[in-house]
């Protein structure tokens, strides 16, 4: 139990994160699991899944939407660490880069 708690403290992304509803009512979200897997969804419909690794304030993401090519991002918390955005460091998958950098997520409690 203590080992799991230590792992969670070193990985601040663990949990469920969502966007605010768009003007059309669409909500996009992602669940970062302690197992280093993530699942994203749009309006509760599974969208993209993959694995991620956190090192400091950097996350490496590998997903099925980009042919399992990895992308590296800095994650930035704000609003008392309840909100999150990403800034690309290195990602050859333009579709993913554009989507990730334009998304702001809020922690779901």
Steps between C-alpha positions, in 0.01 A plus 500: 500500500780744589682421174183576301457831684860598425452417133183712486676800657772480232236484228267799535312416178325195646126546495219616278525829309238666274447809288214736564209433263551658158239729347344180359506323837792269414727391785841345446681323781788278592561257783865460598537170686765405757599217261634765255213436261257768394161503332345803338138548405268743331147519641562178698596312180854350501727696269876438533697286743864432567778519752677790667808559713553792737848635578491818703273742312532314170272229366570268208182380328469207261154433359308302241395819317853577380627157407656460845751778426597673827452870573657693788324784683550726797191500719398821669265517797308814593195602708620321815613199290139430400561601139753364253640582160788360294780662298671289233870432538529249215219335304507398134126428503349838408141388557574398858719804564230741383229324702705477820633856494153646441335309786457620857393236749350524846540235769178305558446454872 
